[in-house]
Amino acid sequence: NYISDPLKGATNVISSLLGSAPVGTRLYKFDFQLGNLVSYDRGQNGWSDPNVTLSPGEGAIVENTGTEGFDLPFMGAVGNPSQPLGIRTAARNFVGLPVPAAGRLSEVLSMTWAAGDVIQRYDNANAAFQTFTYGANGWDVEPFVSPGEAIFVSLVGR
């Protein structure tokens, strides 16, 4: 599951946010300095690094290696809806909305797009990515984003 915590909790560390995750659960976060995903594992004694944060606007992947599902009850205060996403120009970014909003991208995110920008969102039902491209006349199909959902945003050079 591609997730994002849209709320500012008392603490946004994974040991608090994902405390109910069963042993064997894995969390992946994108590390811009390393240029790849870094994994954190839930073992018998807790998370491999319990102080890793999942702040509003950051994306993550949760892999449940078990057979039972579990809930991720995000709790906290709604942040500033005009908070910009942590997007780096001309890079592939893994982000989520910094507030619990749902809708078409133009409705929930104030951002200037350029021809060639691409959004990818994972469709769990079909186990495949949906790709949306911004062209000279706007989006081919405007992406819809759900609360707590992480998406890949690739920007062309500005």
N, C-alpha and C positions, 0 to 999 in steps of 0.2 A: 504494500500500500504506500502511495506517495502522499505524505502528510505535511502539514504545517500547523503550528500552534498559533492561532490568531489572537491569543490573549496574553496579557502581561500578568503573570502570576507572582506570588510572593517570591518564588524562585522558579526559574525556567530550566532547571537542570534535569537531565533524563532520569536520575534516580527518583525524583519527585513526580515528573510527568508520566513516566512509564513504569511506575512502581508495581503496577499490577500485571505487567507483562510476564508470561511464563518463562521458565528457564529454557534457554535455547533461542530466544528471540534475538534478532540482530537489528541494529540501527545503523544506517549508512548516512553520513553527511558529506557534502562536497567541501573539500579543503582547497581554497583558491591558491594558496601558496604551494601546495603539492601538485595541484592540477588534477586531482582525482578524488574518488570517493574513499572515505576512511570508515572502517566498520568498528562497532562497539557491541560486545556480546553480553547477554544477561545470563550469568551463571548461578550456581547454587547460593553464592554469597553476595549477589547483587551484580551491578554493571561493571564491566572491565574498567571503565573510567566514569564513575558516578557524577563527576562534576562537569561533564560535557553539557553545553546549553543547547536548547532549541528555542531561540528567541522569536518573537513575532516577526514574520516576513521571511524566516529561514525555511528551506525545504529539507525533507529527510525521507528516507525509505525505511519502512518497518517490514522486516521479514519474519513472519511467524513460522517457525520450523515445526511447530507442534500440530496436533490434530484438532485442538479446541480453539475457538475464537476468543478474543478478549476485547473489552472496551477501553478506549482512551478518553477518559473524562477530563477534557481541558477546562480549567477554571481560572478566572482572573478578571482583570479589568480590561475594558476595551480601550485600545490605544488611540492615537491620533490618526484619523482616516486620511490625512494628507501626508502621512509619513511615506517617504519614497521607499521603493523596494531597494534592496541591496544589490543593485544591478551594475555590473561592470561593462563598459562599452566594448563592443566587438569581441564578446566572449559568450560562452554558454553559461548561463546562470540557472541555479536551482533555487527557486523562491516560492513563497506563498504570500497571500494577501496579509498585511499586518493587522487587519481587523476582520471580524466574522461577518463577511458579506458574501452574497451570491449574486451572480448575474453575468451579463455580457461584459467583456473586458472594458469597453468604453463606459459602462455604468459604474463599475467598481474600482477603476484605477485611472487616475489622472496622469497620463503619460503621452508624450509625443512619439509616434511610431514613424518609421521610415521604410520605404520600399526595400524588401529583402529581409526584414525582421521576421522571425519565426517563433511560434509558440508550439510546444509539444506537451500534450497532456496524456496521461496514461488512462486507458479505458479498462478498468478491472474486469468488466463483464466479457469483453472480447480478448483480454490479455494482449493488447496491442496499443501502440501509440497512435494518437490522432495528431496530425500536423496541420497547422494553420499558418498561412503566409500572408504578410502584409504587402500589397502591391501598389502600383501607381494610383489605383482607384479605391484603396482601402483593403480590408480583409477579404480573402476569398470566401471564407465563412467565419464570422466573428466568434472567437472562443467564448465558451461559458465556463466560469470558474465557480467552484463551490467552497463554502467555508471549510477551512482545515485541509484544503487540497494544495499540493505542491505541483508546480509546473516548471518546465524548462523554457527559458527565454533566451533566444540567441539574437543578438543585435548586430547589424552591419556597422561598419565604421562610420563614425559621425564626423 
